């Protein structure tokens, strides 16, 4: 998880493809016992809004 977040913070311009890749990697790690999908979708939605990308429901 730390490696994923370190890599995420190094990328300056975050495009939709990168955010999707981050979401997939996050879901693969499954850092929580429950709620990983909900947290992952929330992070994806939030980051889309932060980077002026129109979010969509996964």
PDB file with SEQRES, HELIX, SHEET and CRYST1 records, atoms N, CA, C and O in Angstrom:
SEQRES   1 A   58  UNK UNK UNK UNK UNK UNK UNK UNK UNK UNK UNK UNK UNK          
SEQRES   2 A   58  UNK UNK UNK UNK UNK UNK UNK UNK UNK UNK UNK UNK UNK          
SEQRES   3 A   58  UNK UNK UNK UNK UNK UNK UNK UNK UNK UNK UNK UNK UNK          
SEQRES   4 A   58  UNK UNK UNK UNK UNK UNK UNK UNK UNK UNK UNK UNK UNK          
SEQRES   5 A   58  UNK UNK UNK UNK UNK UNK                                      
HELIX    1 AA1 UNK A    2  UNK A   10  1                                   9    
HELIX    2 AA2 UNK A   16  UNK A   29  1                                  14    
HELIX    3 AA3 UNK A   36  UNK A   50  1                                  15    
CRYST1    1.000    1.000    1.000  90.00  90.00  90.00 P 1           1          
ATOM      1  N   UNK A   1       0.832  -1.183   0.000  1.00  0.00           N  
ATOM      2  CA  UNK A   1       0.000   0.000   0.000  1.00  0.00           C  
ATOM      3  C   UNK A   1       0.877   1.247   0.000  1.00  0.00           C  
ATOM      4  O   UNK A   1       0.593   2.212  -0.710  1.00  0.00           O  
ATOM      5  N   UNK A   2       1.943   1.224   0.799  1.00  0.00           N  
ATOM      6  CA  UNK A   2       2.838   2.378   0.851  1.00  0.00           C  
ATOM      7  C   UNK A   2       3.456   2.641  -0.515  1.00  0.00           C  
ATOM      8  O   UNK A   2       3.555   3.793  -0.939  1.00  0.00           O  
ATOM      9  N   UNK A   3       3.872   1.589  -1.205  1.00  0.00           N  
ATOM     10  CA  UNK A   3       4.457   1.762  -2.540  1.00  0.00           C  
ATOM     11  C   UNK A   3       3.444   2.363  -3.509  1.00  0.00           C  
ATOM     12  O   UNK A   3       3.793   3.231  -4.309  1.00  0.00           O  
ATOM     13  N   UNK A   4       2.212   1.915  -3.444  1.00  0.00           N  
ATOM     14  CA  UNK A   4       1.164   2.442  -4.312  1.00  0.00           C  
ATOM     15  C   UNK A   4       0.950   3.931  -4.055  1.00  0.00           C  
ATOM     16  O   UNK A   4       0.845   4.714  -5.000  1.00  0.00           O  
ATOM     17  N   UNK A   5       0.885   4.326  -2.795  1.00  0.00           N  
ATOM     18  CA  UNK A   5       0.679   5.734  -2.464  1.00  0.00           C  
ATOM     19  C   UNK A   5       1.894   6.583  -2.802  1.00  0.00           C  
ATOM     20  O   UNK A   5       1.743   7.717  -3.258  1.00  0.00           O  
ATOM     21  N   UNK A   6       3.095   6.056  -2.588  1.00  0.00           N  
ATOM     22  CA  UNK A   6       4.306   6.797  -2.960  1.00  0.00           C  
ATOM     23  C   UNK A   6       4.334   7.063  -4.459  1.00  0.00           C  
ATOM     24  O   UNK A   6       4.648   8.171  -4.895  1.00  0.00           O  
ATOM     25  N   UNK A   7       4.004   6.043  -5.244  1.00  0.00           N  
ATOM     26  CA  UNK A   7       3.967   6.207  -6.698  1.00  0.00           C  
ATOM     27  C   UNK A   7       2.895   7.219  -7.093  1.00  0.00           C  
ATOM     28  O   UNK A   7       3.108   8.038  -7.986  1.00  0.00           O  
ATOM     29  N   UNK A   8       1.749   7.160  -6.429  1.00  0.00           N  
ATOM     30  CA  UNK A   8       0.647   8.068  -6.741  1.00  0.00           C  
ATOM     31  C   UNK A   8       1.057   9.521  -6.522  1.00  0.00           C  
ATOM     32  O   UNK A   8       0.740  10.387  -7.337  1.00  0.00           O  
ATOM     33  N   UNK A   9       1.754   9.783  -5.435  1.00  0.00           N  
ATOM     34  CA  UNK A   9       2.149  11.155  -5.111  1.00  0.00           C  
ATOM     35  C   UNK A   9       3.261  11.670  -6.015  1.00  0.00           C  
ATOM     36  O   UNK A   9       3.450  12.882  -6.112  1.00  0.00           O  
ATOM     37  N   UNK A  10       3.998  10.794  -6.674  1.00  0.00           N  
ATOM     38  CA  UNK A  10       5.063  11.222  -7.579  1.00  0.00           C  
ATOM     39  C   UNK A  10       4.528  11.673  -8.932  1.00  0.00           C  
ATOM     40  O   UNK A  10       5.173  12.465  -9.618  1.00  0.00           O  
ATOM     41  N   UNK A  11       3.369  11.183  -9.319  1.00  0.00           N  
ATOM     42  CA  UNK A  11       2.783  11.548 -10.614  1.00  0.00           C  
ATOM     43  C   UNK A  11       2.180  12.944 -10.495  1.00  0.00           C  
ATOM     44  O   UNK A  11       1.328  13.193  -9.642  1.00  0.00           O  
ATOM     45  N   UNK A  12       2.633  13.851 -11.361  1.00  0.00           N  
ATOM     46  CA  UNK A  12       2.176  15.238 -11.276  1.00  0.00           C  
ATOM     47  C   UNK A  12       0.810  15.410 -11.942  1.00  0.00           C  
ATOM     48  O   UNK A  12      -0.121  15.926 -11.323  1.00  0.00           O  
ATOM     49  N   UNK A  13       0.688  14.984 -13.193  1.00  0.00           N  
ATOM     50  CA  UNK A  13      -0.570  15.111 -13.927  1.00  0.00           C  
ATOM     51  C   UNK A  13      -1.283  13.763 -13.897  1.00  0.00           C  
ATOM     52  O   UNK A  13      -0.787  12.770 -14.429  1.00  0.00           O  
ATOM     53  N   UNK A  14      -2.430  13.747 -13.278  1.00  0.00           N  
ATOM     54  CA  UNK A  14      -3.172  12.491 -13.142  1.00  0.00           C  
ATOM     55  C   UNK A  14      -4.298  12.468 -14.168  1.00  0.00           C  
ATOM     56  O   UNK A  14      -5.243  13.251 -14.082  1.00  0.00           O  
ATOM     57  N   UNK A  15      -4.190  11.566 -15.134  1.00  0.00           N  
ATOM     58  CA  UNK A  15      -5.203  11.395 -16.164  1.00  0.00           C  
ATOM     59  C   UNK A  15      -6.155  10.280 -15.752  1.00  0.00           C  
ATOM     60  O   UNK A  15      -5.881   9.527 -14.817  1.00  0.00           O  
ATOM     61  N   UNK A  16      -7.264  10.185 -16.455  1.00  0.00           N  
ATOM     62  CA  UNK A  16      -8.279   9.182 -16.139  1.00  0.00           C  
ATOM     63  C   UNK A  16      -7.697   7.776 -16.152  1.00  0.00           C  
ATOM     64  O   UNK A  16      -8.006   6.968 -15.276  1.00  0.00           O  
ATOM     65  N   UNK A  17      -6.862   7.478 -17.135  1.00  0.00           N  
ATOM     66  CA  UNK A  17      -6.268   6.143 -17.231  1.00  0.00           C  
ATOM     67  C   UNK A  17      -5.448   5.817 -15.987  1.00  0.00           C  
ATOM     68  O   UNK A  17      -5.467   4.685 -15.503  1.00  0.00           O  
ATOM     69  N   UNK A  18      -4.731   6.809 -15.473  1.00  0.00           N  
ATOM     70  CA  UNK A  18      -3.918   6.586 -14.279  1.00  0.00           C  
ATOM     71  C   UNK A  18      -4.811   6.346 -13.058  1.00  0.00           C  
ATOM     72  O   UNK A  18      -4.527   5.473 -12.239  1.00  0.00           O  
ATOM     73  N   UNK A  19      -5.892   7.126 -12.941  1.00  0.00           N  
ATOM     74  CA  UNK A  19      -6.798   6.950 -11.807  1.00  0.00           C  
ATOM     75  C   UNK A  19      -7.468   5.579 -11.840  1.00  0.00           C  
ATOM     76  O   UNK A  19      -7.668   4.958 -10.797  1.00  0.00           O  
ATOM     77  N   UNK A  20      -7.812   5.112 -13.033  1.00  0.00           N  
ATOM     78  CA  UNK A  20      -8.395   3.772 -13.162  1.00  0.00           C  
ATOM     79  C   UNK A  20      -7.384   2.715 -12.734  1.00  0.00           C  
ATOM     80  O   UNK A  20      -7.729   1.769 -12.026  1.00  0.00           O  
ATOM     81  N   UNK A  21      -6.135   2.879 -13.164  1.00  0.00           N  
ATOM     82  CA  UNK A  21      -5.078   1.935 -12.782  1.00  0.00           C  
ATOM     83  C   UNK A  21      -4.880   1.931 -11.265  1.00  0.00           C  
ATOM     84  O   UNK A  21      -4.720   0.870 -10.660  1.00  0.00           O  
ATOM     85  N   UNK A  22      -4.889   3.115 -10.654  1.00  0.00           N  
ATOM     86  CA  UNK A  22      -4.757   3.210  -9.203  1.00  0.00           C  
ATOM     87  C   UNK A  22      -5.906   2.467  -8.520  1.00  0.00           C  
ATOM     88  O   UNK A  22      -5.688   1.726  -7.561  1.00  0.00           O  
ATOM     89  N   UNK A  23      -7.120   2.665  -9.014  1.00  0.00           N  
ATOM     90  CA  UNK A  23      -8.294   1.996  -8.440  1.00  0.00           C  
ATOM     91  C   UNK A  23      -8.142   0.473  -8.507  1.00  0.00           C  
ATOM     92  O   UNK A  23      -8.403  -0.224  -7.527  1.00  0.00           O  
ATOM     93  N   UNK A  24      -7.725  -0.032  -9.654  1.00  0.00           N  
ATOM     94  CA  UNK A  24      -7.564  -1.480  -9.831  1.00  0.00           C  
ATOM     95  C   UNK A  24      -6.501  -2.018  -8.878  1.00  0.00           C  
ATOM     96  O   UNK A  24      -6.699  -3.062  -8.256  1.00  0.00           O  
ATOM     97  N   UNK A  25      -5.376  -1.317  -8.759  1.00  0.00           N  
ATOM     98  CA  UNK A  25      -4.317  -1.765  -7.849  1.00  0.00           C  
ATOM     99  C   UNK A  25      -4.796  -1.722  -6.397  1.00  0.00           C  
ATOM    100  O   UNK A  25      -4.505  -2.630  -5.618  1.00  0.00           O  
ATOM    101  N   UNK A  26      -5.530  -0.669  -6.036  1.00  0.00           N  
ATOM    102  CA  UNK A  26      -6.069  -0.549  -4.682  1.00  0.00           C  
ATOM    103  C   UNK A  26      -6.990  -1.728  -4.373  1.00  0.00           C  
ATOM    104  O   UNK A  26      -6.906  -2.327  -3.301  1.00  0.00           O  
ATOM    105  N   UNK A  27      -7.868  -2.052  -5.322  1.00  0.00           N  
ATOM    106  CA  UNK A  27      -8.794  -3.170  -5.119  1.00  0.00           C  
ATOM    107  C   UNK A  27      -8.050  -4.503  -5.036  1.00  0.00           C  
ATOM    108  O   UNK A  27      -8.484  -5.410  -4.326  1.00  0.00           O  
ATOM    109  N   UNK A  28      -6.957  -4.625  -5.742  1.00  0.00           N  
ATOM    110  CA  UNK A  28      -6.166  -5.856  -5.710  1.00  0.00           C  
ATOM    111  C   UNK A  28      -5.482  -6.036  -4.343  1.00  0.00           C  
ATOM    112  O   UNK A  28      -5.375  -7.156  -3.843  1.00  0.00           O  
ATOM    113  N   UNK A  29      -5.027  -4.939  -3.753  1.00  0.00           N  
ATOM    114  CA  UNK A  29      -4.356  -4.989  -2.443  1.00  0.00           C  
ATOM    115  C   UNK A  29      -5.352  -5.347  -1.334  1.00  0.00           C  
ATOM    116  O   UNK A  29      -5.017  -6.092  -0.414  1.00  0.00           O  
ATOM    117  N   UNK A  30      -6.578  -4.814  -1.425  1.00  0.00           N  
ATOM    118  CA  UNK A  30      -7.616  -5.051  -0.418  1.00  0.00           C  
ATOM    119  C   UNK A  30      -7.102  -4.740   0.996  1.00  0.00           C  
ATOM    120  O   UNK A  30      -6.970  -5.642   1.822  1.00  0.00           O  
ATOM    121  N   UNK A  31      -6.811  -3.454   1.268  1.00  0.00           N  
ATOM    122  CA  UNK A  31      -6.186  -3.091   2.542  1.00  0.00           C  
ATOM    123  C   UNK A  31      -7.089  -3.219   3.775  1.00  0.00           C  
ATOM    124  O   UNK A  31      -6.589  -3.233   4.900  1.00  0.00           O  
ATOM    125  N   UNK A  32      -8.391  -3.310   3.583  1.00  0.00           N  
ATOM    126  CA  UNK A  32      -9.310  -3.381   4.720  1.00  0.00           C  
ATOM    127  C   UNK A  32     -10.030  -4.724   4.746  1.00  0.00           C  
ATOM    128  O   UNK A  32     -10.148  -5.396   3.722  1.00  0.00           O  
ATOM    129  N   UNK A  33     -10.502  -5.099   5.907  1.00  0.00           N  
ATOM    130  CA  UNK A  33     -11.230  -6.354   6.040  1.00  0.00           C  
ATOM    131  C   UNK A  33     -12.582  -6.275   5.327  1.00  0.00           C  
ATOM    132  O   UNK A  33     -13.048  -7.261   4.756  1.00  0.00           O  
ATOM    133  N   UNK A  34     -13.197  -5.110   5.365  1.00  0.00           N  
ATOM    134  CA  UNK A  34     -14.511  -4.932   4.741  1.00  0.00           C  
ATOM    135  C   UNK A  34     -14.591  -3.521   4.164  1.00  0.00           C  
ATOM    136  O   UNK A  34     -13.966  -2.599   4.688  1.00  0.00           O  
ATOM    137  N   UNK A  35     -15.349  -3.352   3.099  1.00  0.00           N  
ATOM    138  CA  UNK A  35     -15.590  -2.022   2.544  1.00  0.00           C  
ATOM    139  C   UNK A  35     -14.570  -1.552   1.529  1.00  0.00           C  
ATOM    140  O   UNK A  35     -14.550  -0.369   1.189  1.00  0.00           O  
ATOM    141  N   UNK A  36     -13.719  -2.442   1.033  1.00  0.00           N  
ATOM    142  CA  UNK A  36     -12.687  -2.039   0.084  1.00  0.00           C  
ATOM    143  C   UNK A  36     -13.277  -1.440  -1.193  1.00  0.00           C  
ATOM    144  O   UNK A  36     -12.772  -0.439  -1.702  1.00  0.00           O  
ATOM    145  N   UNK A  37     -14.331  -2.043  -1.704  1.00  0.00           N  
ATOM    146  CA  UNK A  37     -14.958  -1.533  -2.920  1.00  0.00           C  
ATOM    147  C   UNK A  37     -15.537  -0.146  -2.727  1.00  0.00           C  
ATOM    148  O   UNK A  37     -15.361   0.732  -3.572  1.00  0.00           O  
ATOM    149  N   UNK A  38     -16.228   0.052  -1.614  1.00  0.00           N  
ATOM    150  CA  UNK A  38     -16.823   1.368  -1.335  1.00  0.00           C  
ATOM    151  C   UNK A  38     -15.750   2.426  -1.166  1.00  0.00           C  
ATOM    152  O   UNK A  38     -15.872   3.524  -1.709  1.00  0.00           O  
ATOM    153  N   UNK A  39     -14.701   2.111  -0.422  1.00  0.00           N  
ATOM    154  CA  UNK A  39     -13.613   3.069  -0.214  1.00  0.00           C  
ATOM    155  C   UNK A  39     -12.907   3.356  -1.534  1.00  0.00           C  
ATOM    156  O   UNK A  39     -12.601   4.511  -1.833  1.00  0.00           O  
ATOM    157  N   UNK A  40     -12.647   2.325  -2.322  1.00  0.00           N  
ATOM    158  CA  UNK A  40     -11.984   2.508  -3.608  1.00  0.00           C  
ATOM    159  C   UNK A  40     -12.784   3.387  -4.548  1.00  0.00           C  
ATOM    160  O   UNK A  40     -12.226   4.267  -5.202  1.00  0.00           O  
ATOM    161  N   UNK A  41     -14.100   3.157  -4.624  1.00  0.00           N  
ATOM    162  CA  UNK A  41     -14.952   3.983  -5.489  1.00  0.00           C  
ATOM    163  C   UNK A  41     -15.013   5.416  -4.992  1.00  0.00           C  
ATOM    164  O   UNK A  41     -15.029   6.347  -5.797  1.00  0.00           O  
ATOM    165  N   UNK A  42     -15.048   5.610  -3.676  1.00  0.00           N  
ATOM    166  CA  UNK A  42     -15.057   6.955  -3.112  1.00  0.00           C  
ATOM    167  C   UNK A  42     -13.759   7.688  -3.442  1.00  0.00           C  
ATOM    168  O   UNK A  42     -13.791   8.853  -3.839  1.00  0.00           O  
ATOM    169  N   UNK A  43     -12.620   7.015  -3.281  1.00  0.00           N  
ATOM    170  CA  UNK A  43     -11.334   7.628  -3.626  1.00  0.00           C  
ATOM    171  C   UNK A  43     -11.267   7.984  -5.107  1.00  0.00           C  
ATOM    172  O   UNK A  43     -10.807   9.066  -5.473  1.00  0.00           O  
ATOM    173  N   UNK A  44     -11.727   7.066  -5.958  1.00  0.00           N  
ATOM    174  CA  UNK A  44     -11.724   7.308  -7.399  1.00  0.00           C  
ATOM    175  C   UNK A  44     -12.571   8.534  -7.739  1.00  0.00           C  
ATOM    176  O   UNK A  44     -12.131   9.405  -8.488  1.00  0.00           O  
ATOM    177  N   UNK A  45     -13.781   8.601  -7.190  1.00  0.00           N  
ATOM    178  CA  UNK A  45     -14.689   9.714  -7.439  1.00  0.00           C  
ATOM    179  C   UNK A  45     -14.075  11.029  -6.973  1.00  0.00           C  
ATOM    180  O   UNK A  45     -14.107  12.025  -7.695  1.00  0.00           O  
ATOM    181  N   UNK A  46     -13.514  11.030  -5.763  1.00  0.00           N  
ATOM    182  CA  UNK A  46     -12.903  12.228  -5.183  1.00  0.00           C  
ATOM    183  C   UNK A  46     -11.726  12.705  -6.019  1.00  0.00           C  
ATOM    184  O   UNK A  46     -11.602  13.900  -6.289  1.00  0.00           O  
ATOM    185  N   UNK A  47     -10.864  11.791  -6.430  1.00  0.00           N  
ATOM    186  CA  UNK A  47      -9.693  12.176  -7.214  1.00  0.00           C  
ATOM    187  C   UNK A  47     -10.082  12.662  -8.608  1.00  0.00           C  
ATOM    188  O   UNK A  47      -9.431  13.554  -9.154  1.00  0.00           O  
ATOM    189  N   UNK A  48     -11.125  12.093  -9.185  1.00  0.00           N  
ATOM    190  CA  UNK A  48     -11.620  12.619 -10.466  1.00  0.00           C  
ATOM    191  C   UNK A  48     -12.030  14.078 -10.298  1.00  0.00           C  
ATOM    192  O   UNK A  48     -11.653  14.924 -11.109  1.00  0.00           O  
ATOM    193  N   UNK A  49     -12.792  14.377  -9.262  1.00  0.00           N  
ATOM    194  CA  UNK A  49     -13.227  15.753  -9.026  1.00  0.00           C  
ATOM    195  C   UNK A  49     -12.041  16.669  -8.746  1.00  0.00           C  
ATOM    196  O   UNK A  49     -12.014  17.801  -9.229  1.00  0.00           O  
ATOM    197  N   UNK A  50     -11.061  16.202  -7.978  1.00  0.00           N  
ATOM    198  CA  UNK A  50      -9.877  17.016  -7.669  1.00  0.00           C  
ATOM    199  C   UNK A  50      -9.080  17.385  -8.908  1.00  0.00           C  
ATOM    200  O   UNK A  50      -8.415  18.421  -8.928  1.00  0.00           O  
ATOM    201  N   UNK A  51      -9.135  16.555  -9.940  1.00  0.00           N  
ATOM    202  CA  UNK A  51      -8.326  16.778 -11.140  1.00  0.00           C  
ATOM    203  C   UNK A  51      -9.183  17.161 -12.344  1.00  0.00           C  
ATOM    204  O   UNK A  51      -8.777  16.969 -13.490  1.00  0.00           O  
ATOM    205  N   UNK A  52     -10.374  17.703 -12.074  1.00  0.00           N  
ATOM    206  CA  UNK A  52     -11.287  18.209 -13.112  1.00  0.00           C  
ATOM    207  C   UNK A  52     -11.627  17.161 -14.163  1.00  0.00           C  
ATOM    208  O   UNK A  52     -11.727  17.469 -15.350  1.00  0.00           O  
ATOM    209  N   UNK A  53     -11.802  15.935 -13.722  1.00  0.00           N  
ATOM    210  CA  UNK A  53     -12.224  14.842 -14.591  1.00  0.00           C  
ATOM    211  C   UNK A  53     -13.664  14.514 -14.217  1.00  0.00           C  
ATOM    212  O   UNK A  53     -13.988  14.380 -13.037  1.00  0.00           O  
ATOM    213  N   UNK A  54     -14.519  14.387 -15.212  1.00  0.00           N  
ATOM    214  CA  UNK A  54     -15.913  14.043 -14.933  1.00  0.00           C  
ATOM    215  C   UNK A  54     -15.953  12.599 -14.438  1.00  0.00           C  
ATOM    216  O   UNK A  54     -15.630  11.678 -15.188  1.00  0.00           O  
ATOM    217  N   UNK A  55     -16.350  12.395 -13.175  1.00  0.00           N  
ATOM    218  CA  UNK A  55     -16.363  11.030 -12.630  1.00  0.00           C  
ATOM    219  C   UNK A  55     -17.538  10.224 -13.174  1.00  0.00           C  
ATOM    220  O   UNK A  55     -18.540  10.778 -13.625  1.00  0.00           O  
ATOM    221  N   UNK A  56     -17.390   8.923 -13.122  1.00  0.00           N  
ATOM    222  CA  UNK A  56     -18.480   8.032 -13.494  1.00  0.00           C  
ATOM    223  C   UNK A  56     -18.531   6.903 -12.483  1.00  0.00           C  
ATOM    224  O   UNK A  56     -17.550   6.623 -11.794  1.00  0.00           O  
ATOM    225  N   UNK A  57     -19.660   6.272 -12.402  1.00  0.00           N  
ATOM    226  CA  UNK A  57     -19.865   5.216 -11.411  1.00  0.00           C  
ATOM    227  C   UNK A  57     -19.280   3.915 -11.921  1.00  0.00           C  
ATOM    228  O   UNK A  57     -19.552   3.497 -13.046  1.00  0.00           O  
ATOM    229  N   UNK A  58     -18.468   3.273 -11.076  1.00  0.00           N  
ATOM    230  CA  UNK A  58     -17.875   1.980 -11.417  1.00  0.00           C  
ATOM    231  C   UNK A  58     -18.719   0.899 -10.773  1.00  0.00           C  
ATOM    232  O   UNK A  58     -18.419  -0.286 -10.917  1.00  0.00           O  
TER     233      UNK A  58                                                      
END                                                                             
